[in-house]
Amino acid sequence: MRRLGWERWGALAGILYVVLYLVAFALGIEVGASDREIAEYYGDSGHRAKEIAAFFLIAAAALAFVILTLALRTLIVRREGSSPLAALAWAGGLAYAVLLLAGNAVSRATAFAAMDDVFTLDPDTRRLAEAAGFLLFVSGALAAILLVVAVSLAALRFGILPRWLGWAGFVVAALLPLAIGFIGFLVLFAWVLAVSVALALRRPPSGVL
């Protein structure tokens, strides 16, 4: 494998993460607020199929994020050996992916359960599952602060990424708690895309493959 192989894979994985997530959103999964709307939604096989599709799309996005995190960790280690920043980046990225997988499973559990004829839907249980799933997603965004800060510090100290991206990362980290209002997720998507482009455009040092 070429020296920059992981960077290329990381760039591809980062872009894939954003694309898969946005495709899941594009499915237009919207459940009404009333008991009747909830019952009608989960009683429709087409709606349940969209939920299942979203489950696999977001799960794949989480796995792609792990590859991006591994590429960033590898880049830091290559530049500075056993830097604590590499461990911090890995911990933050892996925690985000795990919480994303958990939130995805909890959020889609109602749709999976509704496929069974013996299942009796309770609207309040569905509301609880949806709230729990969303808070797991938000917790993941908070965990991603560790990754963003570690990569930003590594960019400024070791030059693994453009310095402007390092400074911008601190702004991104400060905005990630806004995931509770969804804005934080958009900020994270933008950061991942910027990092992915920077990884794709990296060039090896002179004489190094």
Summary of the structure (lengths in Angstrom):
residues: 209
radius of gyration: 19.2
end to end distance: 9.2
largest distance: 66.9
contacts: 702
relative contact order: 0.15
helix: 81%
strand: 0%
